[in-house]
Amino acid sequence: MMIDFMGVILGIIFGMILNDAFLSPYIENKKVLYCLFNSISYLFILHFKGLGTEALIYAFMVSILLIISIIDYHFYEIPVQFNYYLLILGTLYCVIDFKNILDHIVGCLCVSVFLCIIFLVSNGRMMGGGDVKLMAACGLILGMEKILYAFYFGCVLALIVHSFHMLLKKKGRVVALGPYFSVGILVVVLLS
């Protein structure tokens, strides 16, 4: 119970700090929504993972993923600095979990190399460079198995949800993959 309370408090505090520092320049009216989702994600992460280094890194990662999701959904762009923040988290986690460094490095490469090939072959028409960097940085944090599951779940979710958007709301074929990859990553973090 105490960890759950700490998760909510940490989520609110960290959400407000990130919100003012990073989200405000992009979307002013999403502050309350961001803080709410951030605190709920911290609650679940700390509830399932306990209060430890891995849980805190996952929580910080999810905070950044929430910002990426909001910006990518509205502007079809993932600002590069957020991928750098994820890369810093991944590097820190590799230092802490050095005995599994090979898994982290393979996790960084296994999905991102595939996405990079799609990006290069299509000249950026099928895949954005931000999505490639996002999956590389998160793969560094999660490792090979988790990032593969997150990628699979994110792709299936994007296919289902965007198909409905195209049918019901007459949306075009362009899809922001950042939110879907972020949900896939969150699901994997909570279930692993």
Secondary structure, DSSP 4 states (H G I P E B T S, - for coil): -HHHHHHHHHHHHHHHHHIIIIITTT-GGGHHHHHHHHHHHHHHHHHHH-SSHHHHHHHHHHHHHHHHHHHHHHHS---HHHHHHHHHHHHHHHHHTGGGHHHHHHHHHHHHHHHHHHHHHTTTSSS-HHHHHHHHHHHHHH-HHHHHHHHHHHHHHHHHHHHHHHHHS---S---HHHHHHHHHHHHHHH-
